[in-house]
Amino acid sequence: MDDAHKQAIIIRGAITAVLVFAGFAFPLVWIAAAFFAYTTFQAFPDPEPETPESMYRTRQSTVTADDPEWREYFLAACESPAETAFLEAMIKGYDLKPEKGILVGAGIELDIQTEYKPYRLDFLVNKWLVVEVDGAEWHSSPEAIERDGIRDEFFRAKGFAVLRIPAKVVFQRPTDAVSRVRAAIANGRPAQKVAVKEAPISVAKTFTNSMSAFGKFMDDVDAHVTREKAIQEALGPSRQTFDTEKKVIDSGLEIAKKAVALEDQLSANPNLRKHFEEYHAEFEALLKSRRSKYDRGQSATIIIPPISWPKAHPDPDLNATIMDMHFKLHCDRTRYFNEVRQQISKDPRLSPHVRSHLENLGCHSSWKEISTKKDVFSLEAFLKEIEAEGGGGAQKNPPPS
């Protein structure tokens, strides 16, 4: 990451901090702060991809070719006779010599028992070719094969190539083992992940781009708010009417069900009915006296305006959306009233209680909707109603429920 990129990130971070503090006075500014925080985070470059060279630790050693026992030093690092035989074959085949802790020959570097957590490699050639010498005793079972497969995929995902040589090949045909290494090297190193370098970011340009993007974001927000406000203004009254209808009707059904359940209990127990009627008469008398004392005899009523057609909106697309939502509202209303009628038809005893409840509240139109059988509400009827009312500007009665 160059200096220009760093400077751009610092400026974005500073702007974000200022906007965060300003948001305590003007909360809407926090939207801008969130935007700049996001762009600042996005400006950080991706980390450099790991390569085989950057991921293993070489053996530190001062052994040189002048030391007469250098072979013994490297052979002692092997952990099995098969590994020892392989190393001897490689030293002979490539005329390897020690150099800075590894063995070096013509076009080859060989490291031994290289640590790469959570694993340790038998041999590492040219910093990218993993060579494993497999003994039949430890690598022939299904579990061992599965385990080796997981290990190999781990290294391949990190950019290494993997070569496994059976121990019997090393013992019986050591030159063949060396030939397999030569062939693997000849096949070439696997393709490495390359980090994409971002072009330097101009401070002025990044600020201009950020402000432009923020301006577009705010325009989108404003357009969304304006759209939702228009929909609410068009459908708000009808939604309020339907919500009120559901509340008064649902409360009437609940009262009716409780009254029917009570009547069943009283019918099953004459003695209980006698006591209930006595207490009920006393309660009604007390309630009547309190009404005459504290109010003027006026019962509370709920006014439910009829559902009205929304006014036509000048935006054709938005007007189509409003009419579609209005149609769905009518469908929901029709479905609701049908369900209420079904409940009452299943138990006709509910009907007088629901009617009494609604009429006491002054909601005569709601009971009329329930008690009158309606035609099925359809899109065709809806469109005809719109056409009859001049394209969606009427304020009359809704379609049948």
KOLLO-314798 format. One line per field, with one value per residue (C-alpha): residue in one letter; residue number from 1; x, y, z. Coordinates in nm, 4 decimals. Each point is the difference from the previous one (the first is absolute). Layout:
N
residu: (A; ...)
num: (NUM; ...)
X: (X; ...)
Y: (Y; ...)
Z: (Z; ...)
//
This chain:
401
residu: (M; D; D; A; H; K; Q; A; I; I; I; R; G; A; I; T; A; V; L; V; F; A; G; F; A; F; P; L; V; W; I; A; A; A; F; F; A; Y; T; T; F; Q; A; F; P; D; P; E; P; E; T; P; E; S; M; Y; R; T; R; Q; S; T; V; T; A; D; D; P; E; W; R; E; Y; F; L; A; A; C; E; S; P; A; E; T; A; F; L; E; A; M; I; K; G; Y; D; L; K; P; E; K; G; I; L; V; G; A; G; I; E; L; D; I; Q; T; E; Y; K; P; Y; R; L; D; F; L; V; N; K; W; L; V; V; E; V; D; G; A; E; W; H; S; S; P; E; A; I; E; R; D; G; I; R; D; E; F; F; R; A; K; G; F; A; V; L; R; I; P; A; K; V; V; F; Q; R; P; T; D; A; V; S; R; V; R; A; A; I; A; N; G; R; P; A; Q; K; V; A; V; K; E; A; P; I; S; V; A; K; T; F; T; N; S; M; S; A; F; G; K; F; M; D; D; V; D; A; H; V; T; R; E; K; A; I; Q; E; A; L; G; P; S; R; Q; T; F; D; T; E; K; K; V; I; D; S; G; L; E; I; A; K; K; A; V; A; L; E; D; Q; L; S; A; N; P; N; L; R; K; H; F; E; E; Y; H; A; E; F; E; A; L; L; K; S; R; R; S; K; Y; D; R; G; Q; S; A; T; I; I; I; P; P; I; S; W; P; K; A; H; P; D; P; D; L; N; A; T; I; M; D; M; H; F; K; L; H; C; D; R; T; R; Y; F; N; E; V; R; Q; Q; I; S; K; D; P; R; L; S; P; H; V; R; S; H; L; E; N; L; G; C; H; S; S; W; K; E; I; S; T; K; K; D; V; F; S; L; E; A; F; L; K; E; I; E; A; E; G; G; G; G; A; Q; K; N; P; P; P; S)
num: (1; 2; 3; 4; 5; 6; 7; 8; 9; 10; 11; 12; 13; 14; 15; 16; 17; 18; 19; 20; 21; 22; 23; 24; 25; 26; 27; 28; 29; 30; 31; 32; 33; 34; 35; 36; 37; 38; 39; 40; 41; 42; 43; 44; 45; 46; 47; 48; 49; 50; 51; 52; 53; 54; 55; 56; 57; 58; 59; 60; 61; 62; 63; 64; 65; 66; 67; 68; 69; 70; 71; 72; 73; 74; 75; 76; 77; 78; 79; 80; 81; 82; 83; 84; 85; 86; 87; 88; 89; 90; 91; 92; 93; 94; 95; 96; 97; 98; 99; 100; 101; 102; 103; 104; 105; 106; 107; 108; 109; 110; 111; 112; 113; 114; 115; 116; 117; 118; 119; 120; 121; 122; 123; 124; 125; 126; 127; 128; 129; 130; 131; 132; 133; 134; 135; 136; 137; 138; 139; 140; 141; 142; 143; 144; 145; 146; 147; 148; 149; 150; 151; 152; 153; 154; 155; 156; 157; 158; 159; 160; 161; 162; 163; 164; 165; 166; 167; 168; 169; 170; 171; 172; 173; 174; 175; 176; 177; 178; 179; 180; 181; 182; 183; 184; 185; 186; 187; 188; 189; 190; 191; 192; 193; 194; 195; 196; 197; 198; 199; 200; 201; 202; 203; 204; 205; 206; 207; 208; 209; 210; 211; 212; 213; 214; 215; 216; 217; 218; 219; 220; 221; 222; 223; 224; 225; 226; 227; 228; 229; 230; 231; 232; 233; 234; 235; 236; 237; 238; 239; 240; 241; 242; 243; 244; 245; 246; 247; 248; 249; 250; 251; 252; 253; 254; 255; 256; 257; 258; 259; 260; 261; 262; 263; 264; 265; 266; 267; 268; 269; 270; 271; 272; 273; 274; 275; 276; 277; 278; 279; 280; 281; 282; 283; 284; 285; 286; 287; 288; 289; 290; 291; 292; 293; 294; 295; 296; 297; 298; 299; 300; 301; 302; 303; 304; 305; 306; 307; 308; 309; 310; 311; 312; 313; 314; 315; 316; 317; 318; 319; 320; 321; 322; 323; 324; 325; 326; 327; 328; 329; 330; 331; 332; 333; 334; 335; 336; 337; 338; 339; 340; 341; 342; 343; 344; 345; 346; 347; 348; 349; 350; 351; 352; 353; 354; 355; 356; 357; 358; 359; 360; 361; 362; 363; 364; 365; 366; 367; 368; 369; 370; 371; 372; 373; 374; 375; 376; 377; 378; 379; 380; 381; 382; 383; 384; 385; 386; 387; 388; 389; 390; 391; 392; 393; 394; 395; 396; 397; 398; 399; 400; 401)
X: (0.0000; 0.1617; -0.0005; -0.2879; -0.2186; 0.0868; -0.0762; -0.3391; -0.0889; 0.1061; -0.2185; -0.2990; 0.0556; 0.0186; -0.3220; -0.1683; 0.1084; -0.1269; -0.3353; -0.0379; 0.0383; -0.2266; -0.2623; -0.0587; -0.1392; -0.1557; -0.0820; -0.0551; 0.3708; 0.0694; -0.1190; 0.2846; 0.2388; -0.0985; 0.0560; 0.3490; 0.0895; -0.0933; 0.2002; 0.2990; -0.0139; -0.0290; 0.3065; 0.2324; 0.1768; -0.0295; 0.2967; 0.2740; -0.0737; 0.2244; 0.2548; 0.1944; 0.3140; -0.1661; -0.1457; 0.2755; 0.2948; 0.3419; 0.2454; 0.2696; 0.3407; 0.3651; 0.0956; 0.1948; 0.1357; 0.3432; -0.1254; 0.0834; -0.3076; -0.2616; -0.1765; -0.0457; -0.1519; -0.2717; -0.0580; -0.0518; -0.2949; -0.1926; -0.2651; -0.0100; 0.2292; -0.2050; 0.0600; 0.3722; 0.0181; -0.1845; 0.2329; 0.3069; -0.1431; -0.0730; 0.3496; 0.1482; -0.2419; 0.0347; 0.3474; -0.1470; 0.2152; -0.0928; -0.0667; -0.1663; -0.1812; -0.1255; 0.1465; 0.0622; 0.0794; -0.0430; -0.3343; -0.1296; -0.0265; -0.0941; -0.1112; -0.0594; -0.2688; -0.1361; -0.2484; -0.3316; -0.2573; -0.1942; 0.2150; 0.3639; 0.1225; 0.2342; 0.1700; -0.0578; 0.1470; 0.0526; -0.2248; -0.3195; 0.0150; -0.0965; 0.1502; -0.1353; 0.1565; -0.2803; 0.0656; -0.2617; -0.0313; -0.1169; -0.1680; -0.1907; -0.3098; -0.3246; 0.0276; 0.3592; -0.0907; -0.2828; 0.2286; 0.2703; -0.2606; -0.1090; 0.3636; 0.0701; -0.3025; 0.1140; 0.3376; -0.1448; -0.2348; 0.3047; 0.1715; 0.2215; 0.0272; 0.0021; 0.1942; -0.0365; 0.2570; -0.0581; 0.2815; 0.0387; 0.0931; 0.2677; 0.1479; -0.0284; 0.0465; 0.1541; 0.0799; -0.3711; -0.0845; 0.2413; -0.1528; -0.3453; 0.1339; 0.1506; -0.3318; -0.1924; 0.2408; -0.0324; -0.3797; 0.0485; -0.1129; -0.3761; -0.1469; 0.0217; -0.2608; 0.0835; -0.1019; -0.1824; 0.1741; -0.2397; 0.0797; 0.1003; -0.3015; -0.0083; -0.1067; -0.2147; -0.1457; -0.0865; -0.1730; -0.1894; -0.1009; -0.1083; -0.2119; -0.1506; -0.0859; -0.1376; -0.2094; -0.1462; -0.0649; -0.1887; -0.1971; -0.1021; -0.1021; -0.2013; -0.1709; -0.0874; -0.1400; -0.2023; -0.1383; -0.0984; -0.1594; -0.2112; -0.1113; -0.0860; -0.2003; -0.1914; -0.0667; 0.0160; -0.3758; -0.1016; 0.2530; -0.1269; -0.3588; 0.0831; 0.2065; -0.2875; -0.2500; 0.2128; 0.0375; -0.3708; -0.1046; 0.2668; -0.1038; -0.3657; 0.0864; 0.1949; -0.2894; -0.2464; 0.2060; 0.0226; -0.3734; -0.0776; 0.2372; -0.1654; -0.3442; 0.1129; 0.1156; -0.3218; -0.2142; 0.1839; -0.0447; -0.3407; 0.1182; 0.2939; -0.2386; -0.2163; 0.2910; 0.1439; -0.3271; -0.0327; 0.3514; -0.0336; -0.3181; 0.1755; 0.2983; -0.2197; -0.1829; 0.3262; 0.1392; -0.3164; 0.0154; 0.3656; -0.0704; -0.2783; 0.2292; 0.3208; -0.1033; -0.2779; -0.1218; 0.2001; 0.1651; 0.3441; -0.0001; 0.2723; -0.0163; 0.1424; 0.0177; -0.0614; 0.2990; 0.0641; 0.1797; 0.3465; 0.0491; 0.1832; 0.3733; 0.1723; 0.2827; -0.1377; 0.2308; -0.0736; -0.3718; 0.0078; 0.1736; -0.2601; -0.2894; 0.1620; 0.0420; -0.3560; -0.1268; 0.1930; -0.1484; -0.3483; 0.0894; 0.1199; -0.3181; -0.2200; 0.1852; -0.0379; -0.3768; -0.0460; 0.1814; -0.2235; -0.3123; 0.1271; 0.0508; -0.3521; -0.1532; 0.1623; -0.1624; -0.3031; -0.0237; 0.2909; -0.1987; -0.2237; 0.2919; 0.2253; -0.2825; -0.0838; 0.3653; 0.0490; -0.3281; 0.0688; 0.3266; -0.1780; 0.1701; -0.3155; 0.1853; 0.2353; -0.2926; -0.1608; 0.3170; -0.0030; -0.3704; -0.0303; 0.1321; 0.2368; 0.1173; 0.3547; 0.2350; 0.2101; 0.2542; -0.2520; -0.2539; 0.2754; 0.1060; -0.3597; -0.0511; 0.3107; -0.1156; -0.3438; 0.1503; 0.2281; 0.3307; 0.0423; -0.1160; -0.3374; -0.0742; -0.2996; -0.0807; 0.2528; -0.0507; -0.2061; 0.1579)
Y: (0.0000; 0.3258; 0.3387; 0.1416; -0.2966; 0.0386; 0.3713; -0.0622; -0.2521; 0.2448; 0.2741; -0.2342; -0.1065; 0.3622; 0.0866; -0.3023; 0.1095; 0.3554; -0.1269; -0.2369; 0.2875; 0.2235; -0.2739; 0.0598; 0.3416; -0.1013; -0.3758; -0.0190; 0.0740; -0.3500; -0.1334; 0.1846; -0.1195; -0.3617; 0.0516; 0.1464; -0.2721; -0.2622; 0.1666; 0.0344; -0.3715; -0.0850; 0.2121; -0.2284; -0.2327; -0.3743; -0.1664; -0.1418; -0.3678; -0.2527; -0.1860; -0.3145; 0.2098; 0.2151; -0.2886; -0.2417; 0.0270; -0.1103; -0.1889; 0.2209; -0.1612; 0.0966; -0.3321; 0.0446; -0.2312; 0.0305; -0.1933; -0.3697; -0.1089; 0.2162; -0.3044; -0.1533; 0.3256; 0.0064; -0.3763; 0.0143; 0.2353; -0.2724; -0.1811; -0.3361; -0.2311; 0.0766; 0.3739; -0.0642; -0.2106; 0.2678; 0.2758; -0.2035; -0.0571; 0.3716; 0.1012; -0.2391; 0.0777; 0.3798; 0.0220; 0.2012; 0.2096; 0.1852; 0.3732; 0.2102; -0.2932; -0.1648; -0.2186; 0.1638; -0.1561; 0.0702; 0.1821; -0.1406; 0.0916; -0.2708; 0.0638; -0.2756; -0.0363; 0.3476; 0.1269; 0.1274; 0.0059; -0.2096; -0.2313; -0.0818; -0.0897; -0.2903; 0.1988; 0.3326; 0.0525; 0.3489; 0.1458; -0.1229; -0.3780; -0.2092; -0.3506; -0.2636; -0.3471; -0.2421; -0.3227; -0.2732; -0.0473; 0.3575; 0.1027; -0.3001; -0.0157; 0.1760; 0.2391; 0.0880; 0.0518; 0.2350; 0.1855; 0.0385; 0.1276; 0.2734; 0.0952; 0.0162; 0.2206; 0.2320; 0.0530; 0.0288; 0.2711; 0.1863; -0.0065; -0.3074; -0.3037; -0.3383; -0.3142; -0.3266; -0.2767; -0.3481; -0.1249; -0.3177; 0.2117; 0.1763; -0.3288; -0.2021; 0.2698; 0.3148; 0.1477; -0.0301; 0.2049; 0.2734; -0.0130; 0.0621; 0.3126; 0.1175; -0.0574; 0.1932; 0.2930; -0.0135; 0.0217; 0.3423; 0.1875; 0.0408; 0.3384; 0.2398; 0.2469; 0.3508; 0.3033; 0.2614; 0.3322; 0.2882; 0.3189; 0.2925; 0.1871; 0.3758; 0.1770; 0.2463; -0.2748; -0.2270; 0.2871; 0.0973; -0.3611; -0.0483; 0.3126; -0.0949; -0.3488; 0.1443; 0.2480; -0.2840; -0.1973; 0.2940; 0.0506; -0.3675; 0.0348; 0.3138; -0.1699; -0.3008; 0.2228; 0.2014; -0.3183; -0.1518; 0.3285; 0.0103; -0.3604; 0.0700; 0.3099; -0.1949; -0.3182; 0.1244; 0.0702; -0.3357; -0.1855; 0.1799; -0.0905; -0.3684; -0.0118; 0.1539; -0.2402; -0.2972; 0.1258; 0.0537; -0.3222; -0.2115; 0.1388; -0.0772; -0.3578; -0.0462; 0.1318; -0.2151; -0.3184; 0.0656; 0.0661; -0.3249; -0.1953; 0.1506; -0.0887; -0.3617; -0.0131; 0.1556; -0.2393; -0.2943; 0.1251; 0.1545; 0.0900; 0.1888; 0.1843; 0.1088; 0.1504; 0.1583; 0.1728; 0.1363; 0.1403; 0.1251; 0.1937; 0.1617; 0.0883; 0.1554; 0.2075; 0.1236; 0.0759; 0.1904; 0.2133; 0.0879; 0.0916; 0.2387; 0.1581; 0.0472; 0.0338; 0.1397; -0.3323; 0.0199; -0.3246; 0.0053; -0.0413; -0.0703; 0.1715; -0.2086; 0.1919; -0.2034; -0.1143; 0.2547; -0.0216; 0.1613; 0.3121; -0.0451; 0.0712; 0.1954; -0.2553; -0.2900; -0.2618; 0.1087; 0.0233; -0.3601; -0.1090; 0.1782; -0.1593; -0.3430; 0.0390; 0.1306; -0.3066; -0.2266; 0.1864; -0.0698; -0.3648; -0.0241; 0.1707; -0.2326; -0.3024; 0.1252; 0.0570; -0.3436; -0.1589; 0.1885; -0.1157; -0.3602; 0.0170; 0.1320; -0.2524; -0.2856; 0.1214; 0.2248; 0.0761; 0.2418; 0.2198; 0.1936; 0.0662; 0.1312; 0.2134; 0.1454; 0.0817; 0.1764; 0.1923; 0.1167; 0.1432; 0.1676; -0.2250; -0.0852; -0.0089; -0.2720; -0.2233; 0.0669; -0.1183; -0.3187; -0.0802; 0.0672; -0.2645; 0.1573; -0.0948; -0.1209; 0.2974; -0.0249; 0.2019; 0.0441; 0.1551; 0.2127; 0.1384; 0.0660; 0.1941; 0.2072; 0.0707; 0.0969; 0.2429; 0.1701; -0.1760; -0.0095; 0.3313; -0.0913; 0.0200; -0.2275; -0.3410; -0.2832; -0.3113; -0.2797; -0.1975)
Z: (0.0000; -0.1158; 0.1750; -0.2080; 0.0893; 0.3679; -0.0098; -0.1614; 0.2706; 0.2721; -0.1490; -0.0216; 0.3597; 0.1140; -0.1839; 0.1608; 0.3494; -0.0556; -0.1285; 0.2972; 0.2480; -0.2095; 0.0096; 0.3712; -0.0932; -0.3324; 0.0055; -0.3764; -0.0447; 0.1341; -0.3363; -0.1664; 0.2718; -0.0672; -0.3711; 0.0465; 0.2519; -0.2581; -0.2774; 0.2341; 0.0783; -0.3686; -0.0772; 0.1938; -0.2440; 0.0300; 0.1733; -0.2170; -0.0792; 0.1694; -0.2114; 0.0824; 0.0503; 0.2643; 0.1953; 0.0957; 0.2348; -0.1261; 0.2147; 0.1501; -0.0367; -0.0423; -0.1587; -0.3264; -0.2683; 0.1660; 0.3027; -0.0607; 0.2014; -0.1670; -0.1492; 0.3441; 0.1263; -0.2667; 0.0019; 0.3784; -0.0562; -0.1861; 0.2050; -0.1772; -0.1972; -0.3120; 0.0403; 0.0535; -0.3165; -0.1970; 0.1212; -0.0920; -0.3483; -0.0412; 0.1169; -0.2519; -0.2831; 0.0250; 0.1563; 0.2874; 0.2347; 0.3212; -0.0172; 0.2732; 0.1599; -0.3210; -0.2737; -0.3369; -0.3363; -0.3692; -0.0228; 0.3280; 0.3674; 0.2511; 0.3575; 0.2553; 0.2681; -0.0684; 0.2565; -0.1326; 0.2776; 0.0633; -0.2129; -0.0585; -0.3472; -0.0772; -0.2769; -0.1748; -0.3478; -0.1433; 0.2689; -0.1699; -0.0595; 0.3047; -0.0128; 0.2390; 0.0283; 0.1006; 0.1799; -0.0459; 0.3762; 0.0633; -0.3256; -0.1392; 0.2212; -0.1111; 0.2933; -0.0903; -0.3669; 0.0993; 0.2403; -0.2659; -0.2459; 0.2410; 0.0567; -0.3749; -0.0677; 0.2768; -0.1689; -0.3492; 0.1225; 0.1282; -0.3391; 0.0362; -0.2247; 0.1762; -0.1036; 0.1934; -0.0579; 0.1452; 0.2232; -0.2063; -0.3043; 0.2040; 0.1225; -0.3216; -0.2697; 0.1553; -0.3406; -0.0890; 0.3093; -0.1134; -0.3500; 0.1466; 0.1681; -0.3303; -0.1751; 0.2655; -0.0317; -0.3782; 0.0286; 0.1490; 0.3043; 0.0617; -0.0892; 0.2923; 0.1169; -0.1095; 0.2024; -0.2044; 0.0422; 0.0254; -0.1840; 0.2225; 0.1250; -0.0406; 0.3193; -0.1912; -0.2162; 0.2889; 0.1792; -0.3157; -0.0691; 0.3598; -0.0006; -0.3368; 0.1241; 0.3238; -0.1999; -0.2052; 0.3186; 0.1539; -0.3229; 0.0104; 0.3642; -0.0779; -0.2946; 0.2175; 0.2763; -0.2526; -0.1537; 0.3342; 0.1086; -0.3162; 0.0537; 0.3629; -0.0913; -0.2650; 0.1966; 0.3597; 0.0399; -0.1485; 0.2145; 0.3103; -0.0854; -0.0454; 0.3214; 0.1984; -0.1537; 0.1013; 0.3570; 0.0651; -0.1744; 0.1718; 0.3382; -0.0846; -0.0928; 0.3219; 0.2087; -0.1938; 0.0518; 0.3734; 0.0195; -0.1851; 0.2246; 0.3083; -0.1316; -0.0433; 0.3616; 0.1291; -0.2048; 0.1479; 0.3575; 0.0915; 0.3496; -0.1447; -0.2357; 0.2918; 0.1937; -0.3139; -0.0896; 0.3559; 0.0050; -0.3564; 0.0875; 0.2967; -0.2140; -0.2726; 0.2594; 0.1486; -0.3446; -0.0961; 0.3132; -0.0588; -0.3606; 0.1001; 0.2585; -0.1991; -0.3645; -0.2105; -0.1309; -0.3194; -0.1119; -0.1607; -0.3744; -0.2521; -0.3356; -0.2844; -0.3270; -0.3153; -0.2018; -0.2717; -0.3316; 0.0055; -0.2061; -0.3272; 0.0298; -0.2806; -0.0183; -0.2127; 0.1535; 0.3553; -0.0787; -0.1282; 0.3218; 0.2132; -0.1893; 0.0271; 0.3761; 0.0280; -0.1843; 0.2377; 0.2951; -0.1333; -0.0511; 0.3613; 0.1188; -0.2045; 0.1355; 0.3571; -0.0245; -0.1596; 0.2932; 0.2455; -0.1845; 0.0101; 0.3767; 0.0542; -0.2415; 0.1925; 0.3227; -0.0700; 0.3738; -0.0475; -0.2374; 0.2465; 0.2350; -0.2788; -0.1376; 0.3404; 0.0650; -0.3344; 0.0121; 0.3566; -0.1300; -0.2878; -0.2555; -0.1943; -0.3304; 0.1313; 0.0946; -0.3367; -0.1732; 0.2057; -0.0311; -0.3733; -0.2338; -0.2517; -0.3457; -0.0377; -0.0307; -0.3152; -0.1913; -0.2803; 0.2368; 0.1506; -0.3389; -0.1031; 0.3207; -0.0700; -0.3545; 0.1203; 0.2477; -0.2484; 0.0457; 0.3741; 0.1386; 0.1507; 0.3677; 0.0174; 0.1382; -0.0385; -0.2124; 0.1572; 0.2796)
//
